[in-house]
């Protein structure tokens, strides 16, 4: 049954005698107008790095063209915060160090080769940055450090040393809650 001529009064839509422009509920940015954050490169993937702010580990996300390989992500971490991140108060306990020589993935364990055992007085944060950054990857379950091919004892957040593989949980006390 088709009903026609039913008045729309009472449906909550006011009547107007003249058309009026409506504000769109979705605003589309003009591609020629820069957005507020131009420091992030355009990309379809997110790279998560753990940086330091106020003596805590903070996960930051960067947009990248594709998911980075393990060694690329580690290199990005070692390069430190971008200028924008520095302006926002982020730093790195790895800045000015060259103790990490590289990393390989061994069945879900990121094996990080280091070239020395001393970083600085904030070495717990430095190891935490590496562990949390690599453990944030989908293909990494745990992180192990080696020196000259032998397991290396590294500090956990509680200051205890271990040569066992580590996870972000070992540094949970240092991770900032956002």
N, C-alpha and C positions, 0 to 999 in steps of 0.2 A: 504494500500500500504506500503510495507516494503522497506526501502531504506538501502542499505548496501554499504560499501566502501566510505562513506562520510568522507572526511578529517576533522580532528578536528582543523585545523589551524584557527586562528582567535577567538578561544573561550577563550583565556586568560590563558590557561594551558600550561606552558612551557614543552618542551620535554627534557628528560634527558637520557643519555646513560646507566647509572648505577642506581640501586635502592639506596635510601638513607633513613635513619631512620627519622621518623616524631615525633615531640614532641606532646604528647597528649594534647588536649585542656582542659581536665578535669584531675586533679591530685587526685588520691585516696590515702588517708593517710594510712600509715602502722599502724596497730593496736598496734604494739609494740613500736611505736614512740610517745612520749607524745605530745599533741598539746600545743599551747601557753598558753591556760587557763585550767589548770588542777584543779582549785578550785571548779568548778561547777560539781556536781555529774551528771552522765548520767541520762537522764529521758525524758519522753515523754511530760511532762506538764511543764508549766512555773508558778512560784510563783512570784508575783510582790509585792515588799516591798518598802515603802518610807523611805529613810534614809536622813540624813542631811549632806550637804556639803556647806561650805561658807554661813551659815545661811539661806540656802534654802532647800526645800524639793525636793529630786531627786528620781524618780522611778528607781529601779534596778530590774533586772529579774534574778531569779535563776532557774536552771533546776532541776526538781524533778521527782520522779518516777510516781506520780499521783497528781492530783489537791488536795491540802491540805484542810482538814476540817477547818472551821472558827477558832476554838481554836488552831489548829496546826499552822496556818498562824500567828495568834496573838502571839503565843509563839516564833515563829521564829523572828518576829519583835522585841519582847522584849529582845531576846538573843543578838541583835545588829548585827553590820556588821561582816562579816567574816574577816579573816586576810588579804585576798586579797583585799576586799573592803576597809579595813582600810588603806592599803598601797596605795590605789587609792584616799585617802582623804575623805572617807565617815565616818561619825560618827552617833551618835544617841542622841537625847534629852531625850531618855528613859533610857539610860545607868545608872545603879546604882539605879534605882527606882523600886518599887514594887507596884505602885499605881493601876495597872490594875490587877483585880482578875480573870476575865474571860469574856466570851462573849457568847451570844446565838443569833440565828437567829429567828426573829419573823416576818413572812410574808414580807421579803425583808428588814427589819430593823435589823441591827446588834445592839443589846443592850449590851453595855459594862459596866460591873460592876467595879467600882473603890473603893479602900479602903481608900482614903483620897482625900482632895481637893487641896493640895499643891504639886507641883512637884519640880520645880526650877524656876529660872528666865527666862528660855526658854520654859515655859509651852505651849505657843502658838504652837511652833514647835512640842512639844511632842503630843499634841492633834491632830495637823495636820498630824503627822506620822500615828497615829492610824486611823483617819478618811480616809485619802487618801489610805492607805493600804487596809482597809476593803472595801472601796467603789470601788476599782479596781476589786473586785470579780464580777463575773456574777450574783451571787445570792444576792448581797447586793445593795440596792438602796440608803439607808441612814444609818446614824449611830447616836445612841442616847446613852448618858452616864447616869448612875444611881449610886446613893450612898445610901445605906441602903434602896433600893427599890424605892427611890424617884428620879425624874428627877434632874439632876445636871446641873447647869449653867457652861458652859465652854467657853473659849475665841475663837473667830474667828480670822482670819488673821488681821482684822482691829482693834482688841482689844476689840470689843464689846462682851458682854456676852449673851449667849442664852441657854435655856434649850430645845429648839426645836431640832428636828433631823437635822443632818448636812450632807453635801455632800462635795466632793472634791472642788466644786465651792466656798465653804466658805473659802478655803485656796488657791485659785488660785493665789493670789498675792505673795504667798510664794513658789510656784512651779517653779523650774528652767526650763527654755526653753533650750532644748538640741540642 
